[in-house]
Amino acid sequence: MTELDLIARKAAARQAALDRRDGLDPALGARLAAVVLEQCPPPAGAVVSGFWPIGAEIDIRPLLAELEARGHAIGLPVTPKRGLPLTFRRWRRGAALVPGRFGTSHPEGEEIVPDFVLVPLLAFDRRGNRLGYGAGYYDRTLAGLPDAFRLGCAYASQEVDEVPVGPQDARLHAVATERGVVRAG
């Protein structure tokens, strides 16, 4: 497959994923939180990065609040200019957030380095492949965190048979949905 073929396949897959996600209930994030805490919790003391949901993304804020209550340091991503990896700023419940690029929000706290990364996505498959929004931020970020556990967060209906991937695409260890954890394999 050529680079142009891959770009076209990813663009079509993104549009299909956005259409499939439209109208889903972000409140299913409360169920996702219970699933993660039961089936795939971060180890004690892990520094966890999350994300503030954008649009129709599943709402992982209940999970972030529970992990913080359990003593985990939580970071939210700061989106830099294109071509650079994300950085993460420490979030605490009730902290003010500032607007970031592409509709993101993050705190102004200290910078932290996660070892357990909660990753947003548009689509995923059972091999651990994910389809993001196309700017490569998480792929670059995960490449710089080779020892971090990578847990995608999604609705179960975002699963597809096969995600089109290229050599720069980072795989996930697992994906948590409101129905359970899908381990890559």
C-alpha positions in Angstrom: 0.0 0.0 0.0 1.4 3.4 -0.9 1.5 6.4 1.5 -1.3 8.1 -0.5 -3.4 4.9 -0.2 -2.9 4.8 3.5 -3.8 8.5 3.9 -7.0 7.9 1.9 -7.9 4.8 3.9 -7.4 6.7 7.2 -9.4 9.7 6.0 -12.4 7.4 5.1 -12.0 5.5 8.3 -12.0 8.7 10.4 -15.2 9.9 8.7 -16.9 6.6 9.3 -15.8 6.6 12.9 -17.0 10.1 13.5 -20.4 9.2 12.0 -20.6 6.1 14.1 -19.7 8.0 17.3 -22.2 10.8 16.6 -25.2 10.6 19.0 -23.5 8.2 21.5 -23.9 9.1 25.2 -20.7 10.6 26.7 -22.2 9.7 30.1 -21.2 6.1 29.4 -17.9 7.3 30.8 -19.1 6.4 34.3 -19.4 2.8 33.2 -16.0 3.0 31.6 -14.6 4.2 34.9 -16.0 1.2 36.7 -14.6 -1.2 34.0 -11.1 0.3 34.2 -11.0 0.2 38.0 -12.2 -3.4 38.0 -10.4 -4.9 35.1 -7.3 -2.7 34.3 -6.5 -0.3 37.2 -3.2 1.6 37.1 -0.7 0.2 39.6 -0.4 2.0 42.9 1.6 5.2 42.6 1.4 5.3 38.8 1.3 8.8 37.2 -1.7 8.7 34.9 -2.4 11.0 31.9 -5.9 11.5 30.9 -7.8 13.9 28.6 -10.7 16.3 28.9 -13.3 15.1 26.5 -13.9 17.0 23.3 -17.3 16.9 21.5 -18.8 13.3 21.5 -15.7 11.6 23.0 -16.5 9.3 25.9 -16.3 11.3 29.2 -13.5 9.9 31.3 -13.7 12.6 33.9 -15.4 10.2 36.4 -12.3 7.9 36.0 -9.9 10.8 36.5 -11.6 11.9 39.7 -11.6 8.4 41.1 -8.0 7.8 40.2 -7.0 11.1 41.8 -9.0 10.2 45.0 -7.0 6.9 45.1 -3.7 8.9 45.2 -2.7 8.9 41.5 -1.1 12.1 40.1 -3.2 13.0 37.0 -1.9 14.9 34.0 -3.8 16.4 31.1 -2.2 17.0 27.8 -1.0 20.3 26.4 -1.1 20.3 22.7 1.9 22.0 21.2 2.4 23.1 17.6 2.2 20.4 15.0 5.1 18.0 14.8 5.9 17.9 18.6 4.7 15.4 21.2 2.2 16.3 23.9 3.3 17.4 27.4 1.2 16.8 30.5 0.3 19.2 33.3 -0.8 18.1 36.7 -4.5 18.2 37.2 -6.3 18.4 40.6 -10.1 18.2 41.0 -11.5 21.7 40.9 -8.5 23.2 39.2 -9.2 25.9 36.6 -8.5 24.8 33.0 -7.3 26.9 30.2 -8.3 26.5 26.6 -5.7 24.8 24.4 -5.4 24.0 20.7 -8.1 22.1 18.8 -10.7 22.6 21.6 -8.6 20.9 24.3 -8.4 22.1 27.9 -5.6 21.7 30.4 -4.5 23.0 33.8 -1.5 25.4 34.3 0.1 23.1 36.9 3.5 21.5 37.0 4.6 19.3 34.1 4.5 15.6 34.8 5.6 12.4 32.9 3.0 9.7 32.9 3.6 5.9 33.1 0.0 5.0 32.5 -1.6 6.8 29.5 -5.3 7.1 28.8 -5.6 7.6 25.1 -8.6 9.1 23.2 -9.4 7.6 19.8 -11.8 7.4 16.9 -11.6 3.7 16.2 -9.7 0.7 17.4 -9.1 -3.0 16.6 -8.3 -6.0 18.6 -4.6 -5.9 17.6 -4.2 -2.7 19.6 -4.3 -0.3 16.6 -6.0 3.0 17.1 -7.2 5.7 14.7 -6.7 9.2 16.0 -7.6 12.6 14.6 -4.7 12.6 12.2 -2.1 15.0 13.6 0.1 12.3 15.1 0.3 13.8 18.6 -0.3 10.6 20.5 1.9 8.6 18.2 4.9 10.9 18.8 4.1 11.1 22.5 3.8 7.3 23.0 7.1 6.8 21.1 8.7 9.0 23.7 7.1 6.9 26.6 8.1 3.4 25.5 7.6 1.9 29.0 4.2 3.5 29.7 1.1 1.4 29.7 -1.2 2.6 26.9 -5.0 2.2 27.5 -7.3 3.5 24.9 -10.7 4.9 26.1 -13.7 4.5 23.8 -17.2 3.4 23.3 -17.6 -0.3 22.4 -19.1 0.7 19.1 -15.9 2.3 18.1 -14.3 -1.1 17.5 -13.7 -2.0 13.9 -12.3 -5.2 12.2 -9.1 -3.5 11.1 -7.6 0.0 11.6 -5.4 1.2 8.7 -1.9 1.7 10.1 1.5 2.9 9.0 5.0 2.5 10.5 4.6 5.6 12.7 1.4 4.5 14.4 1.8 3.5 18.1 -0.1 0.5 19.3 -2.1 0.3 22.5 -1.8 -2.4 25.2 -5.6 -2.5 25.7 -8.8 -0.5 25.1 -11.4 0.2 27.8 -15.0 0.6 26.8 -18.3 0.7 28.8 -18.6 -3.0 28.1 -15.1 -4.2 29.2 -11.4 -4.1 28.4 -10.1 -5.4 25.1 -6.5 -6.6 25.5 -4.4 -6.3 22.3 -3.2 -9.5 20.9 
